[in-house]
Amino acid sequence: MVEADATDLDFWQRVRRSGRVELVVLAMPFHGENLLVLELLRRNGFTGKVAAIAQRGEELDELRARGADAAFNLYGSAGSSLADHAVEPGFAAGPGFGAGQAD
């Protein structure tokens, strides 16, 4: 996994040269930016999976219509995803409250 600025053209050139990217997650806070990057990915021949977030139903529909393989409501999916992750085996094994570290 690589976290990067989707507006960084240098990053996308490195991605394209690597040929190893299978999934892109678009989680930018502005819908227009997610749409722009989705369009650039598809226009430049990216054939991997693209997942994205949006805040409203019509934005989810638009992402899917423009080629996103999966689109999730930022607020609706966040709670259930957190709950699913929290019950995974080993999740609670890490440091938490009382472990001597301030969060």
Secondary structure, 3 states (H helix, E strand, C coil): CCCCCCCCHHHHHHHHHHCCCCEEEECCCCHHHHHHHHHHHHHCCCCCEEEEEECCHHHHHHHHHCCCCEEEEHHHHHHHHHHHHHCCCCHHHCCCCCCCCCC
